[in-house]
Amino acid sequence: MTALDPAFQALVEAQAKAAAEQPLPPLDQLPPEMVRAGYVMQRQSQDQNAPKDVETRDFAIPGPHGDIPVRLYTPAGIARPSGLLVYYHGGGWVIGDLETHDGHCRRMAAWGDCRVMAVDYRLAPEHPFPKGHDDALAAAQWAFDHAGEIGVDARRIAVGGDSAGGNLAASVALDLKDDPGRQLAFQLLLYPATSPEWNTPSRKTLDGPILTFEAMRWFEKLTAAVGHPEVHRMAPGDAEDLEGAAPALIVTAGHDCLKDEGFAYAERLKAAGVAARHVEYPSLPHDFYVMADISPAVVEAARETAAALKAALG
């Protein structure tokens, strides 16, 4: 395995030292709102230099469980209409929000030359599975149905997300593949979770950094998807029929327990005739896109990802 990026290695060591000096309670003993607040503070402090020449507008769209907050990112000087990335943040379907991923969405908009609509979907445990997935699908459908109102060409709409958000994006892409009036141009899956099963080598051996087995089990417990009659929506990697899904870029991180399932999903998409490409950043950990100030390698990866998005929605 390629060594962890030196800047991230230093971060991991500093966090380990801090935890040894002042141990934190197990996640099971912390309320979700406290973990969410900590995640916002941590990620915002690690991503303060995103492009500034991007206009944002917050509003709400209707969904099956009530209004869904969204944030529309419009880069300076962009054409109207433009392509659109409907984006779902990561965080195990339990944490994360519009603020944790604001810098990342700004980079995708500015460097990908497209509008981005970030979706603040409902989180577990207050809103257990599949409410987050319902919100994700409703947001993509709304984007197609109201494309002209937000300056978007409905022929150039993509879905994307990281980690749990990548799962949502992949699920939405399968939901829409047979919808003739809402055909996605692209799906951008960044270190996605594609199955609730713990059956890959990386799921069995890569306990951190960043995404630990403890966190994975905590997310799993609070989401309450296992055993649910619609659990297939949580498992795009196990879907029987992938034919006709939108073209895809699947990005994985070398130091991430989700990397094997991301690679496997790319291979399954290809086998189904989907134009899918897999890229791995072997020295980076899970969640790296929202830690852009930690290492120059993150900015380089983000530029490459945005270039692929721009090409797909051109």
For each residue, the residues with C-beta under 8 A, 3 or more apart:
1: 254 255 282
2: 254 282 283
3: 6 9 283
4: 8 9 12 209 255 283 284 285
5: 8 9 283 284 285 295 297
6: 3 9 10 295
7: 10 11 294 295 296 297
8: 4 5 11 12 209 255 283 284 285 288 291 294 295
9: 3 4 5 6 12 13
10: 6 7 13 14
11: 7 8 14 15 294
12: 4 8 9 15 16 208 209 210 285
13: 9 10 16 17
14: 10 11 17 18
15: 11 12 18 19
16: 12 13 19 20
17: 13 14 20 21
18: 14 15 21 22
19: 15 16 22 23 24
20: 16 17 23
21: 17 18
22: 18 19
23: 19 20
24: 19 30
25: 29 30
26: 29 30 214
27: 30 35 214 215 218
28: 218 221
29: 25 26
30: 24 25 26 27 34 35
31: 34 35
32: 35 36 94 95 123 125 126 222
33: 36 37
34: 30 31 37 38
35: 27 30 31 32 38 39 94 95
36: 32 33 39 40 94 95 96 97 123
37: 33 34 40 41
38: 34 35 41 42
39: 35 36 42 43 91 95 96 100
40: 36 37 43 44 97 99 100
41: 37 38 44 45
42: 38 39 45 46
43: 39 40 46 47 100 101 290 291
44: 40 41 47 48 99 100 102
45: 41 42 48
46: 42 43 290 291 292 293 294
47: 43 44 50 102 103 104 290 291 292 293
48: 44 45 103 293
49: 103 292 293
50: 47 54 102 103 104 106 107 292
51: 54 75 106 107 109 110 111
52: 106
53: 75 76 110
54: 50 51 73 74 75 76 106 109 110
55: 73 74 75 76
56: 71 72 73 74
57: 71 72 74
58: 69 70 71 72 98
59: 69 70 72
60: 67 68 69 70
61: 67 68 70 138 139 142 146
62: 67 68 138 142
63: 66 67 68 134 135 138 139
64: 134 135 138
65: 122 127 131 134 135
66: 63
67: 60 61 62 63
68: 60 61 62 63 119 120 121 122 135 138 139
69: 58 59 60 98 120
70: 58 59 60 61 117 118 119 120 139
71: 56 57 58 98 102 105 117 118 120
72: 56 57 58 59 115 116 117 150
73: 54 55 56 105 106 108 109 115 116 117 118
74: 54 55 56 57 78 109 115 151
75: 51 53 54 55 78 109 110 113 114 115
76: 53 54 55
77:
78: 74 75 82 113 114 115 151
79: 82
80: 151
81: 147 148 151 152 153 156
82: 78 79 113 114 115 151 152 153 156 313
83: 112 113 114 115 152 153 156 157 158 185 312 313 314
84: 114 115 116 117 143 147 150 152 153 156 157 158 313
85: 108 109 112 114 115 116 117 158 159 160 188 309 313
86: 117 119 139 140 143 157 158 159 160 169 172
87: 101 105 108 116 117 118 119 159 160 161 165 169
88: 118 119 121 136 159 160 161 164 165 166 168 169
89: 96 97 98 100 101 118 119 120 161 162 165
90: 96 101 161 162 163 164 165 166 190 191 287 290
91: 39 94 95 96 97 100 123 163 164 165
92: 95 96 163 164 215 216 218 219 222 223
93: 123 124 129 132 164 167 219 222 223
94: 32 35 36 91 123 124 125 218 219 222 223
95: 32 35 36 39 91 92 100 123
96: 36 39 89 90 91 92 100 101 123 164 165
97: 36 40 89 91 100 101 120
98: 58 69 71 89 101 102 118 120
99: 40 44 102
100: 39 40 43 44 89 91 95 96 97 290
101: 43 87 89 90 96 97 98 104 105 118 162 290
102: 44 47 50 71 98 99 105 106 118
103: 47 48 49 50 106 107 290 292
104: 47 50 101 107 108 162 289 290 292 302
105: 71 73 87 101 102 108 109 116 118
106: 50 51 52 54 73 102 103 109 110
107: 50 51 103 104 110 111 292 302 303 306
108: 73 85 87 104 105 111 112 114 116 160 302 305 306 309
109: 51 54 73 74 75 85 105 106 112 114 115 116
110: 51 53 54 75 106 107 113 306
111: 51 107 108 302 303 306 307 310
112: 83 85 108 109 116 306 307 309 310 313
113: 75 78 82 83 110 310 313
114: 75 78 82 83 84 85 108 109 156 158 309 310 313
115: 72 73 74 75 78 82 83 84 85 109 150 151 152
116: 72 73 84 85 87 105 108 109 112
117: 70 71 72 73 84 85 86 87 139 143 150
118: 70 71 73 87 88 89 98 101 102 105
119: 68 70 86 87 88 89 135 136 139
120: 68 69 70 71 89 97 98
121: 68 88 131 132 135 136 139 168
122: 65 68 126 127 131 132 134 135
123: 32 36 91 93 94 95 96 126 127 132
124: 93 94 127 128 129 131 132 222 223 224
125: 32 94 128 222 223 224
126: 32 122 123
127: 65 122 123 124 131 132
128: 124 125 131 222 223 224 225
129: 93 124 132 133 223 224 225 228 230 231 233 234
130: 133 134 225 228 230 233 234
131: 65 121 122 124 127 128 134 135
132: 93 121 122 123 124 127 129 135 136 168
133: 129 130 136 137 168 171 230 233 234
134: 63 64 65 122 130 131 137 138
135: 63 64 65 68 119 121 122 131 132 138 139
136: 88 119 121 132 133 139 140 168 169 171 172
137: 133 134 140 141 171 172 175 176
138: 61 62 63 64 68 134 135 141 142
139: 61 63 68 70 86 117 119 121 135 136 142 143
140: 86 136 137 143 144 157 159 172 176 182 184
141: 137 138 144 145 176 182
142: 61 62 138 139 145 146
143: 84 86 117 139 140 146 147 150 152 157
144: 140 141 147 154 157 181 182
145: 141 142
146: 61 142 143 149 150
147: 81 84 143 144 150 152 153 154 157
148: 81 151 152 154
149: 146
150: 72 84 115 117 143 146 147
151: 74 78 80 81 82 115 148
152: 81 82 83 84 115 143 147 148 156 157
153: 81 82 83 84 147 156 157
154: 144 147 148 157
155: 183 185
156: 81 82 83 84 114 152 153 185 313 314
157: 83 84 86 140 143 144 147 152 153 154 182 184 185
158: 83 84 85 86 114 184 185 186 187 188 246 309 312 313
159: 85 86 87 88 140 169 172 173 184 186 187 188 246
160: 85 86 87 88 108 165 166 169 186 187 188 189 190 309
161: 87 88 89 90 164 165 166 167 168 169 188 189 190 192
162: 89 90 101 104 165 166 190 191 192 287 289 290
163: 90 91 92 166 167 190 191 192 193 211 258 286 287
164: 88 90 91 92 93 96 161 167 168 193 219
165: 87 88 89 90 91 96 160 161 162 168 169 190 192
166: 88 90 160 161 162 163 169 170 189 190 191 192 193 194 262
167: 93 161 163 164 170 171 192 193 194 234 236
168: 88 121 132 133 136 161 164 165 171 172
169: 86 87 88 136 159 160 161 165 166 172 173 187 188 189 192
170: 166 167 173 174 187 189 192 194 236 237 265
171: 133 136 137 167 168 174 175 233 234 236
172: 86 136 137 140 159 168 169 175 176
173: 159 169 170 176 177 184 187 236 245 246 248
174: 170 171 177 236 239 242 245
175: 137 171 172 179 233
176: 137 140 141 172 173 179 182 183 184 246
177: 173 174 184 244 245 246
178: 244
179: 175 176 182 183
180: 183
181: 144
182: 140 141 144 157 176 179
183: 155 176 179 180 246
184: 140 157 158 159 173 176 177 187 246
185: 83 155 156 157 158 246 247 312 313
186: 158 159 160 246 247 248 249 309 312 313
187: 158 159 160 169 170 173 184 245 246 247 248 249
188: 85 158 159 160 161 169 248 249 305 308 309
189: 160 161 166 169 170 192 248 249 250 251 262 265
190: 90 160 161 162 163 165 166 251 289 305
191: 90 162 163 166 251 252 253 256 258 259 262 286 287
192: 161 162 163 165 166 167 169 170 189 250 258 261 262 265
193: 163 164 166 167 196 258 261
194: 166 167 170 235 236 237 238 258 261 262 264 265
195: 199 234 235 236 237 238 261
196: 193 220 225 226 231 234 235
197: 203 235 238
198: 203 204
199: 195 203
200: 203 204 260 261 264
201: 204 205 260
202: 205 206 256 257 258 259 260 261
203: 197 198 199 200 206 257 258 260 261
204: 198 200 201
205: 201 202 257
206: 202 203 255 256 257 259
207: 212 213 257
208: 12 211 212 213 285
209: 4 8 12 255 285 286
210: 12 255 256 285 286 287
211: 163 208 215 216 256 257 258 285 286 287
212: 207 208 215 216
213: 207 208 216 217 257
214: 26 27 217 218
215: 27 92 211 212 218 219
216: 92 211 212 213 219 220 257
217: 213 214 220 221
218: 27 28 92 94 214 215 221 222
219: 92 93 94 164 215 216 222 223
220: 196 216 217 223 225 226
221: 28 217 218 224
222: 32 92 93 94 124 125 128 218 219
223: 92 93 94 124 125 128 129 219 220 234
224: 124 125 128 129 221 228
225: 128 129 130 196 220 228 231 234
226: 196 220 231
227: 231
228: 129 130 224 225 231 234
229:
230: 129 130 133 233
231: 129 196 225 226 227 228 234 235
232: 235 238 239
233: 129 130 133 171 175 230
234: 129 130 133 167 171 195 196 223 225 228 231
235: 194 195 196 197 231 232 238 239
236: 167 170 171 173 174 194 195 239 265
237: 170 194 195 261 264 265 268
238: 194 195 197 232 235
239: 174 232 235 236 242
240:
241: 272
242: 174 239 245 268 269 271 272 274
243: 272 273 274
244: 177 178 274
245: 173 174 177 187 242 248 269 272 274
246: 158 159 173 176 177 183 184 185 186 187 274
247: 185 186 187 274 275 276 312
248: 173 186 187 188 189 245 266 269 274 275 276 277
249: 186 187 188 189 276 277 278 279 305 308 309 312
250: 189 192 262 263 265 266 269 276 277 278 279
251: 189 190 191 262 278 279 280 281 301 305
252: 191 256 258 259 262 263 278 279 280 281
253: 191 256 258 259 280 281 284 285 286 288
254: 1 2 259 280 281 282 283 284
255: 1 4 8 206 209 210 283 284 285 286
256: 191 202 206 210 211 252 253 259 285 286
257: 202 203 205 206 207 211 213 216 286
258: 163 191 192 193 194 202 203 211 252 253 261 262 286
259: 191 202 206 252 253 254 256 262 263 280
260: 200 201 202 203 263 264
261: 192 193 194 195 200 202 203 237 258 264 265
262: 166 189 191 192 194 250 251 252 258 259 265 266 278
263: 250 252 259 260 266 267 278 280
264: 194 200 237 260 261 267 268
265: 170 189 192 194 236 237 250 261 262 268 269
266: 248 250 262 263 269 270 276 277 278
267: 263 264 270 271 278
268: 237 242 264 265 271 272
269: 242 245 248 250 265 266 272 274 276
270: 266 267 273 274 276
271: 242 267 268
272: 241 242 243 245 268 269
273: 243 270
274: 242 243 244 245 246 247 248 269 270
275: 247 248
276: 247 248 249 250 266 269 270
277: 248 249 250 266 308
278: 249 250 251 252 262 263 266 267
279: 249 250 251 252 304 305
280: 251 252 253 254 259 263
281: 251 252 253 254 284 288 297 301
282: 1 2 254
283: 2 3 4 5 8 254 255 297
284: 4 5 8 253 254 255 281 288 295 297 298 301
285: 4 5 8 12 208 209 210 211 253 255 256 288
286: 163 191 209 210 211 253 255 256 257 258
287: 90 162 163 191 210 211 290 291
288: 8 253 281 284 285 291 294 295 297 298 301
289: 104 162 190 292 298 301 302 305
290: 43 46 47 90 100 101 103 104 162 287
291: 8 43 46 47 287 288 294 295 298
292: 46 47 49 50 103 104 107 289 298 299 302
293: 46 47 48 49
294: 7 8 11 46 288 291 298
295: 5 6 7 8 284 288 291 298
296: 7 299 300
297: 5 7 281 283 284 288 300 301
298: 284 288 289 291 292 294 295 301 302
299: 292 296 302 303
300: 296 297 303 304
301: 251 281 284 288 289 297 298 304 305
302: 104 107 108 111 289 292 298 299 305 306
303: 107 111 299 300 306 307
304: 279 300 301 307 308
305: 108 188 190 249 251 279 289 301 302 308 309
306: 107 108 110 111 112 302 303 309 310
307: 111 112 303 304 310 311
308: 188 249 277 304 305 311 312
309: 85 108 112 114 158 160 186 188 249 305 306 312 313
310: 111 112 113 114 306 307 313 314
311: 307 308 314
312: 83 158 185 186 247 249 308 309
313: 82 83 84 85 112 113 114 156 158 185 186 309 310
314: 83 156 310 311
